[in-house]
Amino acid sequence: MNLAAPHGSPAAGAPVIREPLHAPVAHLVRGGVVEGIHHGSVVVLGADGTVEFQLGDIEAAFYPRSALKPVQAVAMLRAGLPLDGELLSLAAASHSGEERHLTGTRRILERAGLTEDELRNIPDLPYDPIVRDIWVREGRPPSRLAQNCSGKHAAMLYTCVLNGWPTADYLDPAHPLQRAVAATVEDLTGQPVAAVTVDGCGAPLFSLSLHGLARAVARITTAPDGTPEARVADAMREHAEMASGTGRDVAALMRAVPGLLSKDGFEGVQAAALPDGRAVAMKIADGANRARTPVAAAALARAGVDPALLTEFAGEPLLGGGEPVGAVRPVRALDPP
């Protein structure tokens, strides 16, 4: 297992740390003229795991951000975490900070015999703008419970308690929990970790390739019933709003496409896979959400998902004078064959 620093030497076989060779993946079209271009990278895997389509750089090292949370959840289940259903979905969540998310996180902590004080994620306001505005109006301060990764952190603490591991330093990359997570990342992606840094919430973040991320989500959706991988996939699909929130596009996507598992991450990352192993992973170079959703939908159509199921994910219209005058459109290379 390689636990190199961000600028250390990756293990043999790890993705190369370099400036990614991104390509145009979406155009911002206003009045029939291309006003802007979003660059990025996209990979589509067939059911047999072969690369059926690629655009940009799918082998360079990058940080998957929260798109890695299903893999982290698998690692915790392998280490004995006894969660299923909505609480397991919350353990893999980038939640919106709704009351059900806060209540669920408290339930995980209570099972561990711990309180919110033991969480080591950063205090924050809820991610959902409506919920956040309510907090601000009520004068409620940022809290670790409201931060969008609190479910994952509560599950990490619970895993530590069950294994007799220390809880105070559970975010240290050398901690037994994080070594178990790194080992699972390498197992499911099929490649050594290229580098380790700190994610926004304070947890270790492991660098891999888009190709490796797509392999990992495919492994999770094709695993036999009852395995940690299958339990994570089932929980997130059945409780999509616990893994994200009301009105979130990723939850709507999983409801729209039967059997789909999908997880997004900050900086324009998204991965998705179907039960037969078809999978996609994508990264928008500038991190723009306005490009992430339509490019993800286009990648899924390229993977064989019926485009009729994806129409609501074509992206928000570009307005001029309050009226639609354009849109963010995936490049033609992403059109279904």
N, C-alpha and C positions, 0 to 999 in steps of 0.2 A: 504494500500500500504506500502511495506517495503522498506525503503531507508537506509538499514544498510550499515555501512562501510565495507570494505573488510574483516575485522576480527570481525565484530559485530555479533549479534545473528540474524539469519534469522527468518522470520515470520513462523508461524506454516504452514506446508504444502509445504514450499519452498524446493527446492532440497538441499540435504545434502552437505555441504562443506567438502570435504575429498580428499585424494589422489585418483584420478580415477583408477578404476580397469580395465585398458585397457588390450586388448588382441592383439595378432598378427593379423594384417589385410592385410599385403602385404610382400612378400619376394623379395629381390633383388637377382636375379639369374644370375650368371656369369658362362658360360660354363657348365651349368647343375648342378652347386653347389650353394647352398644358401649362399650368401656372407654377407647378412645383412637382418635384420628384422625390419619392421616398425610396431609399436604398435598403437592402436587407438580404437575407438568405432564406431559402425554403428547401426542405427535403420531403419527399413522399416515398414511403416504403410500401412495397407490395406485401401480400399476405405471407409470402415466403421469406420476407426480410430483405429482399433485394431492393436496391435503389431504383425506383421507376422514374423518378424525376428529381432534378436538382437545379437550383438557381442560386447563384452567388457562391458563398464559401461554406460548405457544410462540414468541413473537417477541422477548421481552426478552433482553438480553445476560446470559449466564451462562458459567461456566467448565466445559468438558466434562471436565476432568481427564484421566485416562488413556483415556477413550473416544475421545480424539483421536489415539491412537497409530497406528492404521492410516493416518491421513492423514499423520502425520509420516513413517511408513515409505515411503509413496508419494513424498513429497518427496525422500527420500534416494535412492530408486531413480531418480527423474528426474535427480538430480545424479550418477548413475553408480555407485551402490552395487551391487556384483555378487553380492548374496546371493539365495538362493532356499531353498525347503524349510524345514527346521527352524530354520536360523539366521535366515532372514528372519522367521519367526514369532516368534522370540525378540526380534528388533529391534522388534517391535510389542507386546511383552509387558509385562504386570504380573505377573511370575513369582513363584513361591512360594519360591524360594531352594533348590530341590532340587539335588542334585549335577549332574543333567543341565543345569540352567540355568546353574550356575556354569561347568561345562565348556564349554558352548556360548559363553558370554561370553568365556572365555579364547580360544577358537578365533577369534572375530571379532577380538579384540585382536591375536592372533598374525598374522593375515592383514594387519593394518595395520602390523605391526612395532612394536607398542606393548605396554605392560604395564598392570597394574591401577593403577599409580601415576598414569597419565595421566587416569584417570576423575575427573570433577568432581561426580558425584552424591554425596549424603550417605552416610556409613557407617551401616549398619543391620543388624539381625538379620534372618534369613529371615522372610518374610511368613507362611508356613504355620506354624500353632501347634505341630504335632508336630515339624517340623524345627527350629523355634526352640527348643523345649524341649531337644532333643538338643544344640544348640549351647551352651545355658546350662549343661547338666550337664557338658559337656566343657570348659567354661571358655573357649570361643572368643569373641573380642571381635566387636563389629559391624564389618562391612567394606563397602566400596563394591561389591564383587563380589556380596555377598549381598543388597544392597538391590534391591527388586523392579523397578527401572527400569534395571538395569545393562546389559541387552541393548540397550536403546535408546541408552544413552550410548556403548557400545562401537561401535555402528553409526554414530553421529554422528561419532565420532573417525575411523573408517575412511573415511567420506565426506569428511571434511576432508583426510585424507592423500592420497586419490585426486585431489582437486582442487587440492592445493597450498595449502590454506587453513591458517592457524595453528590449533593445537590447544589452546593454553593458555587461550584465551578463547572456546572454542566455544559457551559458554552465554550469551554477550552477545547481547541481541536485535539489535544492530547487526552481528553477525558475518554473513559471507556465507551460512553454513549456515542460520542462523535466519531470515534474510531469504528464503531459498529455501523454508523451511518455511512462513513466513507467506504467501508468494505461493501456495503449493499449498493452504493452508487457504482462502484467498479464492477460488481457482479452484473447488475441489470443493464448498464450501458455497454459492457464488454470492453472497457478501456480503462487504463489507469487515470486517476485524477491528475490534471495538468498543474493546478495551483489551488491554494486555499486562501480565502480572504474572509472578511466579515460582511454579512448581509445587513440590510438596513435595520432589521430587528435585533441585531447583535449576535445571531447564530452563525456558525461557520458556513461558508458558501464554497461549494466545490465546482471547479471549472472543468468542463467537458466539451464535447462537440455537439452540434445540432444532430448529426447522424447518431451519436450515442444517446442523446435525449430521446429521439424517435424510437430507437431500439428499446429503451427502458420502458416507455409507455406501452409499446407493443407487448413486451414481456408481461407487463402487469395485466393487460386485458385478455391475454391468451392463457393465463395460468389456470391450472385445474381448480375446481370448486374447493373451497375450504382452505386454500393456501393463503399466506399473508397477502400476496399480490391480488388474488381474487377478492379477498375480503375488502381491501382498499377500493378496488374498482367498484364493487357492489355498493359499498357505503356511499361513495361520491356520486354515483349515478342515481341512487335511490333518494339521496338527500342533497341534491345539487345546491339548494339555497344555503345549506349549512356550510358547504365548501366555498361559498362566495356570498351571495346575498340577494335580497329581493330586487328584481329589475336588472341584475347583472347579466351581461351578454353570454358569459360562459355557462351559467346555469340554464339560460334559454336555449343555448346550442345543444346541451346534453338532453334537454327535453325534446328538442325538435328532431334529433337524429337518433333512432333507436339503437341502444347498446353503446353509444359513444361515451368515452371518457375524455375529458378535456380539462386542462389547467393552464391558466395564464400566469404571467409574472411581470413585474415592473420592467421597464425599458423595452417594451414591445416584444415580449417573448410569449409564445403559446405552443403547446403540444397537445396532440389528440390521437386517439387510437380506437379502432373498432374491434369487436370480439374476435374477428378472423385474423387479426394481426396487421391489417392495413393501418398505417400510422403517418402522421405528419408532424413536423416541427418547424418553427419559423422564428426569425428574429428581425425586427425592424430596427435599422441601424440608429435612427435618431430617437427611438423609444416611443414613437407616436402611436397612441391608442387609435387614432382615427384611421390609421392604415392597418393596424393589427387585425381588427375584426374582419374587414373585407378580404384581406390577404389570407387569413385563416380559412374563411369560407371557400375561397377560390382553391386553396390547397386541398381541402376536403373534396371538392367537386372533382379536382384532378385525380384524387385517390379513388373515385368511383361513387361517391355519395350523390344521390339524386339531387341535382341543382334546385328542384322545386322545394326541397326541404330547407334550403339555405337562403331563400329570397330575403328574409328579414334581417340577414346579416351582411347585406350588401354595403352597409355603411350609411352614415348620416348624410343627407344632402348638403351641398355647399350653398349658402344663401347669399343673395344679393338684393338689397332693399326688402328683405323679409321674405323673398320668394326663392324657390330652388333655381339655381342657375348652373349647377354642376355637381360633381361628386368626386370622391376618391375612388379610382378604378384600378383594380389589379392589372398589371401589364398583360399583354396578349399571350405571352409565353405560358401564363397560368391558366389559360382557357382549357377546358377539358378536351382531351384528344378526340 
